[in-house]
Amino acid sequence: MAGRHAAAPSGKKPVVIVVIIVIAAALIAGGVIFFLNMNKSNDTKKEPVQTTASATEVQTTENVKTTDAQPTTKADQSSSQEETKQSSDSDEQTTTANADIVIPTEEGAEVTYFKATYIPNGQAEDAQTGEAVSLREALGSGYTDGALTFNDDGTFTDTITASGSSGKYLVQNNKITATYADDKNMEINVSSWKDGAPESFTVNYGGCIVHFG
């Protein structure tokens, strides 16, 4: 009789276990989906940063190339051409002016030329009193950038004074005869020669005797 009245096995436990398994599977699936979505989101966020960096790098490179190129503008070319033209015109005017200079010569004396450049040696005196004077006082501050140059074609340039000029010269009997383009004669006295060129001489600049060599 005891066997008949024993309680029948309950069917609720298997149902509970199945429910728990389903819930656990759902949680696991949800976690996996969430993890995958997070990774995808992170990858998506990183890509624009890389793209921006690449775009910046390309733009910077283009800017550098543009800066390095710096093509010559028409204004620069025009300025250069104008300077060249002015220089050419100046040389042409000097050549024309020198061509009109006629230097008297001594009959029967050989005419020679030489090529050399000279600068004042620092000594100068008043042509009237013989008193020593400073070159800066006599010639101005620009004399330090000037020079007296004789060419072997019979021309010379003198930039010792601020007015600077050119002209023609010749040598006869160890004497230099020189005339500026404005037809003014250069008063030059040579005291010594070496290898056909003056080694030591003086020039009278407006009443100031300047020494060279």
C-alpha positions as CSV (number, residue, x, y, z in Angstrom):
1,M,0.0,0.0,0.0
2,A,2.9,2.2,0.7
3,G,4.0,1.9,-2.9
4,R,0.7,3.0,-4.3
5,H,0.5,6.2,-2.2
6,A,4.2,7.3,-3.1
7,A,4.3,10.7,-4.8
8,A,4.8,10.7,-8.6
9,P,8.1,12.2,-9.8
10,S,7.7,16.0,-10.5
11,G,8.2,17.2,-14.1
12,K,9.1,20.8,-13.0
13,K,12.8,20.3,-12.5
14,P,13.6,19.4,-16.1
15,V,11.7,22.5,-17.3
16,V,13.6,24.8,-14.9
17,I,16.9,23.4,-16.1
18,V,16.0,23.9,-19.7
19,V,14.9,27.5,-19.0
20,I,18.3,28.2,-17.2
21,I,20.2,26.7,-20.2
22,V,18.3,28.8,-22.7
23,I,18.8,32.0,-20.6
24,A,22.6,31.2,-20.3
25,A,22.9,30.6,-24.0
26,A,21.1,33.9,-24.7
27,L,23.4,35.8,-22.3
28,I,26.5,34.2,-24.0
29,A,25.2,35.0,-27.4
30,G,24.4,38.6,-26.4
31,G,27.9,39.0,-24.9
32,V,29.5,37.7,-28.1
33,I,27.4,40.1,-30.2
34,F,28.2,43.0,-27.9
35,F,32.0,42.2,-28.0
36,L,31.9,42.0,-31.8
37,N,30.0,45.3,-32.1
38,M,32.5,47.0,-29.8
39,N,35.5,45.9,-31.9
40,K,33.7,47.0,-35.1
41,S,32.9,50.3,-33.5
42,N,36.6,50.8,-32.4
43,D,37.8,49.9,-35.9
44,T,35.4,52.3,-37.5
45,K,36.6,55.2,-35.2
46,K,40.3,54.5,-36.0
47,E,39.9,54.7,-39.8
48,P,38.9,58.4,-40.0
49,V,41.9,59.3,-37.9
50,Q,44.3,57.5,-40.2
51,T,42.6,59.1,-43.3
52,T,42.8,62.6,-41.8
53,A,46.5,62.1,-41.0
54,S,47.2,60.9,-44.5
55,A,45.3,63.8,-46.0
56,T,47.2,66.3,-43.8
57,E,50.5,64.6,-44.8
58,V,49.6,64.9,-48.5
59,Q,48.6,68.5,-48.1
60,T,51.8,69.4,-46.3
61,T,53.9,67.6,-49.0
62,E,52.0,69.6,-51.7
63,N,52.6,72.8,-49.8
64,V,56.4,72.1,-49.5
65,K,56.6,71.3,-53.2
66,T,54.8,74.5,-54.0
67,T,57.1,76.5,-51.8
68,D,60.3,74.9,-53.2
69,A,59.3,75.6,-56.7
70,Q,58.9,79.4,-56.4
71,P,58.9,80.0,-60.2
72,T,60.4,83.2,-61.5
73,T,57.7,85.8,-62.0
74,K,57.4,88.0,-65.0
75,A,58.1,91.0,-62.7
76,D,61.5,89.4,-61.6
77,Q,62.3,88.7,-65.3
78,S,61.4,92.3,-66.3
79,S,63.5,93.7,-63.5
80,S,66.5,91.6,-64.4
81,Q,66.1,92.5,-68.1
82,E,65.8,96.2,-67.2
83,E,69.0,96.1,-65.1
84,T,70.9,94.3,-67.9
85,K,69.6,96.9,-70.4
86,Q,70.7,99.8,-68.1
87,S,74.1,98.3,-67.6
88,S,74.5,97.7,-71.4
89,D,73.3,101.3,-72.1
90,S,75.8,102.6,-69.5
91,D,78.7,100.6,-71.1
92,E,77.6,101.8,-74.6
93,Q,77.6,105.5,-73.4
94,T,81.0,105.1,-71.8
95,T,82.4,103.5,-75.0
96,T,80.9,106.3,-77.2
97,A,82.2,109.0,-74.9
98,N,85.7,107.5,-74.8
99,A,85.7,107.1,-78.6
100,D,85.5,110.9,-79.0
101,I,88.6,111.6,-76.8
102,V,91.7,112.6,-78.7
103,I,95.0,112.5,-76.8
104,P,97.9,114.5,-78.3
105,T,101.1,112.5,-78.9
106,E,104.7,113.3,-79.2
107,E,106.0,112.7,-82.7
108,G,108.5,109.9,-83.0
109,A,107.9,108.5,-79.4
110,E,106.5,105.0,-79.0
111,V,103.0,104.7,-77.6
112,T,102.4,101.9,-75.1
113,Y,99.7,100.7,-72.7
114,F,99.5,98.6,-69.6
115,K,97.0,96.8,-67.5
116,A,96.8,97.4,-63.7
117,T,94.6,98.6,-60.9
118,Y,95.6,100.9,-58.1
119,I,94.2,102.2,-54.8
120,P,95.5,105.2,-52.7
121,N,98.2,104.2,-50.3
122,G,96.9,106.5,-47.6
123,Q,99.2,109.5,-48.2
124,A,97.9,112.9,-49.5
125,E,98.8,116.5,-49.2
126,D,97.4,119.9,-50.3
127,A,98.7,120.8,-53.7
128,Q,99.3,124.5,-52.7
129,T,100.8,124.2,-49.2
130,G,102.2,120.7,-49.2
131,E,100.4,120.1,-45.9
132,A,99.3,116.5,-45.2
133,V,95.6,115.9,-45.4
134,S,93.3,112.9,-44.8
135,L,92.0,111.0,-47.8
136,R,88.5,111.0,-46.3
137,E,88.6,114.8,-46.0
138,A,90.0,115.2,-49.5
139,L,88.0,112.5,-51.4
140,G,85.0,111.7,-49.2
141,S,84.2,108.5,-47.4
142,G,83.5,106.6,-50.6
143,Y,87.1,106.6,-51.6
144,T,87.8,103.3,-49.8
145,D,85.6,101.5,-52.4
146,G,87.1,103.1,-55.4
147,A,90.1,102.3,-57.6
148,L,92.0,103.6,-60.6
149,T,92.2,100.9,-63.3
150,F,94.2,101.2,-66.6
151,N,93.3,98.8,-69.4
152,D,95.7,97.6,-72.2
153,D,93.3,98.9,-74.8
154,G,94.1,102.5,-73.9
155,T,91.0,103.2,-71.6
156,F,90.8,103.7,-67.9
157,T,88.2,104.0,-65.2
158,D,88.5,106.1,-62.1
159,T,86.1,105.5,-59.2
160,I,88.3,107.1,-56.4
161,T,85.9,110.1,-56.2
162,A,82.2,110.0,-55.8
163,S,81.7,111.4,-59.3
164,G,83.7,108.5,-60.8
165,S,84.5,108.6,-64.5
166,S,86.4,107.0,-67.4
167,G,88.6,108.1,-70.2
168,K,91.5,107.3,-72.4
169,Y,95.3,107.3,-71.8
170,L,98.6,106.5,-73.4
171,V,102.2,106.2,-72.3
172,Q,105.1,107.9,-74.1
173,N,108.7,108.4,-72.7
174,N,107.6,107.0,-69.3
175,K,104.9,109.7,-69.0
176,I,101.2,109.0,-68.8
177,T,98.8,111.3,-70.6
178,A,95.2,110.7,-69.6
179,T,91.9,112.5,-70.4
180,Y,88.5,112.0,-68.8
181,A,85.3,111.5,-70.9
182,D,84.3,115.1,-70.0
183,D,87.6,116.3,-71.7
184,K,89.3,117.1,-68.4
185,N,92.9,116.1,-68.2
186,M,94.2,113.9,-65.4
187,E,97.3,115.3,-63.8
188,I,99.4,112.3,-63.1
189,N,103.1,112.1,-62.2
190,V,105.0,108.8,-62.2
191,S,108.0,108.5,-59.9
192,S,108.9,104.9,-60.7
193,W,108.1,102.1,-63.2
194,K,108.2,98.3,-63.1
195,D,107.7,95.9,-66.0
196,G,106.2,98.7,-68.2
197,A,103.6,99.8,-65.6
198,P,103.9,102.6,-63.0
199,E,105.0,101.4,-59.6
200,S,104.6,104.7,-57.7
201,F,102.8,107.8,-58.8
202,T,100.5,110.7,-57.7
203,V,97.2,112.1,-59.1
204,N,96.0,115.6,-58.4
205,Y,92.3,115.4,-57.4
206,G,91.0,119.0,-57.2
207,G,94.0,120.4,-55.4
208,C,94.7,117.3,-53.3
209,I,97.8,115.2,-54.3
210,V,96.9,111.5,-53.7
211,H,99.7,108.9,-53.7
212,F,99.5,105.5,-55.2
213,G,101.8,102.5,-55.0
